[in-house]
Amino acid sequence: MERLLHLDRTLDELHGPPWPPAPADTTQLVARVHALRSRPLSTLTPADLRTLVAQQVSLPYTLPLAVTLLLEDPMLDAYFYEGDLLLAVLALPASAWALFPDLAAQLTAAVEGLPPAATAELARLAGPGGLGRVGE
């Protein structure tokens, strides 16, 4: 995948300007996101990608990485539960997919291919807003 050629670089390098260190009195989440931006993309774990995608950080780089994992295993347990990375991706606004219509189509097909029990569980986990669709 052409988009994944810069795996040896960091988000600060690719999607600058670099962020300053997180303030000392910040939350753990903010400190984690700041730290993740300075790691090479190749070292980001599924949990790291779930965090970055959920916070909508550097989506031109993090979203393709997340979708690559999800195409292999849509119900991937990134950190909290099965499907947590998928739910983070599905929660993104349509504008996040503007650069990636091909990825949106591929992920839509993968989600549509899930067994009914898996989609029911995802809908339950998504809560009152329901299970979103890719790019909507």
ChimeraX attribute file (.defattr): number of C-alpha atoms within 10 A of each C-alpha:
attribute: neighborCount
match mode: 1-to-1
recipient: residues
	/A:1	7
	/A:2	5
	/A:3	10
	/A:4	14
	/A:5	9
	/A:6	15
	/A:7	16
	/A:8	11
	/A:9	16
	/A:10	21
	/A:11	25
	/A:12	18
	/A:13	15
	/A:14	15
	/A:15	15
	/A:16	11
	/A:17	9
	/A:18	14
	/A:19	15
	/A:20	9
	/A:21	11
	/A:22	15
	/A:23	10
	/A:24	7
	/A:25	7
	/A:26	9
	/A:27	10
	/A:28	10
	/A:29	12
	/A:30	14
	/A:31	15
	/A:32	14
	/A:33	17
	/A:34	21
	/A:35	14
	/A:36	21
	/A:37	23
	/A:38	16
	/A:39	17
	/A:40	16
	/A:41	23
	/A:42	13
	/A:43	13
	/A:44	18
	/A:45	14
	/A:46	19
	/A:47	16
	/A:48	20
	/A:49	26
	/A:50	25
	/A:51	21
	/A:52	24
	/A:53	22
	/A:54	18
	/A:55	15
	/A:56	18
	/A:57	19
	/A:58	16
	/A:59	21
	/A:60	18
	/A:61	20
	/A:62	21
	/A:63	23
	/A:64	18
	/A:65	22
	/A:66	23
	/A:67	20
	/A:68	16
	/A:69	18
	/A:70	21
	/A:71	18
	/A:72	10
	/A:73	14
	/A:74	22
	/A:75	21
	/A:76	17
	/A:77	16
	/A:78	19
	/A:79	15
	/A:80	10
	/A:81	11
	/A:82	18
	/A:83	23
	/A:84	23
	/A:85	29
	/A:86	25
	/A:87	21
	/A:88	19
	/A:89	26
	/A:90	21
	/A:91	21
	/A:92	21
	/A:93	15
	/A:94	13
	/A:95	10
	/A:96	18
	/A:97	20
	/A:98	12
	/A:99	11
	/A:100	15
	/A:101	13
	/A:102	11
	/A:103	18
	/A:104	21
	/A:105	13
	/A:106	17
	/A:107	23
	/A:108	16
	/A:109	13
	/A:110	15
	/A:111	19
	/A:112	12
	/A:113	12
	/A:114	13
	/A:115	9
	/A:116	10
	/A:117	9
	/A:118	16
	/A:119	17
	/A:120	13
	/A:121	13
	/A:122	20
	/A:123	16
	/A:124	13
	/A:125	16
	/A:126	18
	/A:127	9
	/A:128	8
	/A:129	9
	/A:130	12
	/A:131	18
	/A:132	16
	/A:133	18
	/A:134	23
	/A:135	21
	/A:136	12
